[in-house]
Amino acid sequence: MTTNIIMTRTSMEFPREQTKKVFSFLQKLATDDSTPGLHIEPMHNPADARARTGRVDQGYRAVLFKLTDSHSQPYYVFAGAYPHDEAIKRARTTVCQVNPVNGLAELVEHEAPTQNVAMSSSSDVRFPGTAVGHAAPEAQRQPLLAEQGITYADLTDRIGIDPAVAASALSATDDDQLQQVIEANGENWQGLALIDLATGLGVEEVVTTYSAQTNESPEPDTVAPTSAVAEQDDQQIIDAMRSQAGGAEFTFIEGEDDPEFRRMLEEGSFQAWRVFLHPTQRRYVDTDYNGPFRLTGGAGTGKTVVLLHRARRLARENPSARIVLTTFTRSLADALQAQLIALDDEILLAEHLGESGVLVRGVDQLVSEVLQRGQGEMSAATQDVLGWPWESARTGTIDRTLSQLAREAIGDDLPTELRSGSFIDAEYEQVILPHRILTEGDYLRVRRPGRGVRLNRRARKGLWGVITAYRSAIHYGQEGIVSFSEGTAIAAEWLRGRREPFVDHLLVDESQDLTPVKFQFLRALVPEGRNDLFLAEDAQQRIYGQPVVLGRWGIKVVGRSRRLRLNYRTTAQNLSFAVRALQGMAYEDLEGEAVTTAEYRSARSGPEVRVLEVGAGHERAEEISRLLREWVKASNVEPSSLAVLIRSRREGDLLADQLARLGSPVTTVRRGDVPATDKPLLMTMHRAKGLEFARVILVGVDPDDPLASMPAQMRADPDRDDAIRKERSLIYVAASRARDVLVVL
Ligand SMILES: Nc1ncnc2c1ncn2[C@@H]1O[C@H](COP(=O)(O)OP(=O)(O)OP(=O)(O)O)[C@@H](O)[C@H]1O
C-alpha cells in the first residue's frame, strides 16, 4: 500500500556516500512498505511500540516510527539513517509523542542524556533524581540559566522540556556545556528553546514561541496537549506534526509525486532551509504588517531565508501581486533569484517592473529600469536633484569625478585632509543628494547627523566649490548622463510624482549597505500600505556607505523591529572568532539603536579555528596550496565549496598565479555571478558578502589586530572611525562565511 512519509528536520544528516541509498530506500518505502528488501521490522522491547528499522544497505538502517491514521492510512516518520547498532539503539530508546505541556509533536530520547556537566553546589535549583554529575572545582560558578532566574519548573512545567534534559541544562555553567547538553539530546525544538533562553529571551517568550496553540494551528482542537503520553493515538500525533507549529520539525511527503520529494531525488540533496523554518522565522514569513517592517539578525541567522519564503508566501496568496525582491548588488540579486527557484521552481518570476510575480533585481538595476520608463518625463525630477531640467536621464561614466576635482581643488578654502575622494563622495551621497541641495546657502545650513567629521563654514564653502565644479562638468558633458546615485535620486523624484505604482510588496536584503538616496528610491517605488516594505539588515555587516537612520528618509518602521539570534550557518567556534573582530566597537542599526553580539548563538559545534602564522609571498601560497589539496582529497567536500578570501584584488591575482604554479589552481570570482567550477574559489572579502562556503581560508588577517590588514590610504580617511568600523565588519563578514572549517593565515 502507498505510504506517507514524514521527514524530520535532522533526519537528513547522514554521510554523503549514503545519500543515494537513503533516497532510494525512501522512494521504495513511499511506493509500498512491503517492498522486498526494505525489511521494515519492529523492535524488541522498545520505549515506543511504533518504532521500526528498515534496511538501507548492509551496514545502515533507517529509524522509523509507524503511525496509522483514523482512515487506516500508514505513515512512516523517518528519524534518520545510522550504522546498524546505533540505529537499533535509537529505535529502541526514542519515543514519538505530542509534548504534554506545549502540544508540539516530538521525537525524544527515553533515556536521560548522560552529560558530564558539572553541577553547582551553590545552586538553589532542585533537580530530580536523574540529575547527573557532581560538583567539580569549576562548579563554584553560577549555572548559566539559573543566573537568569530560570528554574527547573520553568523548563519542565512551563516550556515542556524533558526532565533529564532540563536537569543537565540547568547544571551547565557556560555556553560550551550547554551546547554539549543540546547536542547530546539531538537537535530538536528543546535545544532551540534552550539556545533562546541562553541568549537572554524570557521564559514567557520561549513558551509562546514553542507552543502548538500560540502558533495558530489550522485545527487547534486536534492538537490540544494531552495529560498522559500513553493515551495519545496516532491521529493526534499526525495532527500535531501537520499543524503550523509542527512544520518547524516535520514535513509530509505525500507520495512519490510530492514536489519536494521529486526534487530531492532529482538533485540528490535535501535542503533543510526550504522546508523547516524556526518558529521565529515562520512568524516573520507569515505575519502581515501595516507598513514597513525591519528584521535584524547576525550573520547566518536566516534573514535571506525569511525573505525568500516571505516572497513566495505573498506570491502564492495573490498571484497577481507585483513583488520585488532586491538587494545591494546585481550578483547578490542573481544569487537570490537562484535560491528562490531552489525554494520553488514553479514560482512566477517577473521580468519587468509592474508585472505580476516576483521580480528579483539589484537596486541599481531597478533604478535603470525606472529611468528608462521615465524617458521624456524627467524634467521636474532632474530639476529637483541637479538644478536643471533634462527630459531624460541615464546612468553612465562621468568625465570628471568628484574625487578628481577634490584632489585638484585649489586655494585654501578646502582643508587638505578633506581632499579625499571617499570623503567627498560620501558627503555628496549622504548629505547633498538626499537633501536635494542646489545652492551654497542650502549647504551652509544643512544639518549633517551621522557624518563623522564636523565641518565649519569655511570647509563647507570649500566643498561646495568642488560640487559646483563637478555639477558644471556634468552639465556641460554629455546631456542626460548622471552617476548612479544621482540617477537613484532622480528616479525617486520621478516615482513620487507618478500616480500608478509599479510594485505592491518590496523586500530588501542587506539593507545596512544602502545609502539614503537608495532608501528614498525604495520608499517611492512602493506605495505605503499592507506589507509594503520588508527590510532585512545586520548593522555589523555594513562594509560600504555610512550609517543611515531610516526615519530621516521617510521610512517609518512599524512597531518594534525584530531580531533573529540563532546562527544556522557557522559552527559556534567560527561564529565566536568572527564576532571577536567587532569587539570594542559601537554599532547602530537603521533605527539608531545599539547592536550587540551577546545574544548570537550557533546550534552546531565543530573544530577550533586554526590560526597559522606564515610569512607573506611564497610561503603563504605553499601553505594555502597544501590546505586546498588536503581538502580536495577529503571525499565529503565539493572543491567549489572551498574558498580563499583575501583583502585586495591585486593580492588575489598574485596569489591565484602562485597557486596555479604550485598545482592548486583556483577559480577567481570577480564581479558578477559565481561561476560553476570544479575548483576552489578565490575572491576578495568584499566579494564574499552574502555567500557561504563549507571551508574558508582567510588570508592576511591578524585575530589580535583586526585592523592590521587595513590599507594605508583608508587609515588616512577623515571619517576614520567609520572606516575602522567597516574594516572590523569586513573581517566579521569574511569569517562568518565559513560553515564548518575556518583557517586564518
Ligand atoms: N530554518 C533553517 N533550517 C536550516 N537551515 C537554515 C535555516 N535558516 C537558515 N538556514 C541556513 O543558514 C544559512 C544562512 O542563512 P541566510 O543566508 O538566510 O542567513 P543571513 O542571515 O541572510 O546571513 P548573512 O547576513 O550572513 O548573509 C544558509 O545556509 C541557510 O540555508
The ligand as a MOL file (V3000), in Angstrom:
LIG
                    3D

  0  0  0     0  0            999 V3000
M  V30 BEGIN CTAB
M  V30 COUNTS 31 33 0 0 0
M  V30 BEGIN ATOM
M  V30 1 N 15.4010 27.1310 9.2370 0
M  V30 2 C 16.5600 26.7590 8.7220 0
M  V30 3 N 16.8850 25.4560 8.6510 0
M  V30 4 C 18.0510 25.0530 8.1310 0
M  V30 5 N 18.9810 25.8890 7.6250 0
M  V30 6 C 18.7170 27.2040 7.6810 0
M  V30 7 C 17.5110 27.7160 8.2230 0
M  V30 8 N 17.5500 29.0700 8.1410 0
M  V30 9 C 18.7260 29.3930 7.5650 0
M  V30 10 N 19.4130 28.2650 7.2900 0
M  V30 11 C 20.7270 28.1820 6.6430 0
M  V30 12 O 21.6070 29.0780 7.2850 0
M  V30 13 C 22.4720 29.6830 6.3490 0
M  V30 14 C 22.3700 31.1830 6.4600 0
M  V30 15 O 21.0870 31.6170 6.0430 0
M  V30 16 P 20.8790 33.0340 5.3540 0
M  V30 17 O 21.8280 33.2060 4.2390 0
M  V30 18 O 19.4330 33.2140 5.1200 0
M  V30 19 O 21.3280 33.9510 6.5650 0
M  V30 20 P 21.5300 35.5290 6.5970 0
M  V30 21 O 21.0510 35.9570 7.9320 0
M  V30 22 O 20.8940 36.1540 5.4100 0
M  V30 23 O 23.1090 35.5910 6.5240 0
M  V30 24 P 24.1420 36.7960 6.1860 0
M  V30 25 O 23.5920 38.0290 6.8180 0
M  V30 26 O 25.3960 36.3210 6.8420 0
M  V30 27 O 24.2780 36.8430 4.7010 0
M  V30 28 C 22.0780 29.1360 4.9880 0
M  V30 29 O 22.9030 28.0400 4.6740 0
M  V30 30 C 20.6720 28.6740 5.1950 0
M  V30 31 O 20.3260 27.6680 4.3020 0
M  V30 END ATOM
M  V30 BEGIN BOND
M  V30 1 1 1 2
M  V30 2 1 2 3
M  V30 3 2 2 7
M  V30 4 2 3 4
M  V30 5 1 4 5
M  V30 6 2 5 6
M  V30 7 1 6 7
M  V30 8 1 6 10
M  V30 9 1 7 8
M  V30 10 2 8 9
M  V30 11 1 9 10
M  V30 12 1 10 11
M  V30 13 1 11 12
M  V30 14 1 11 30
M  V30 15 1 12 13
M  V30 16 1 13 14
M  V30 17 1 13 28
M  V30 18 1 14 15
M  V30 19 1 15 16
M  V30 20 2 16 17
M  V30 21 1 16 18
M  V30 22 1 16 19
M  V30 23 1 19 20
M  V30 24 2 20 21
M  V30 25 1 20 22
M  V30 26 1 20 23
M  V30 27 1 23 24
M  V30 28 2 24 25
M  V30 29 1 24 26
M  V30 30 1 24 27
M  V30 31 1 28 29
M  V30 32 1 28 30
M  V30 33 1 30 31
M  V30 END BOND
M  V30 END CTAB
M  END
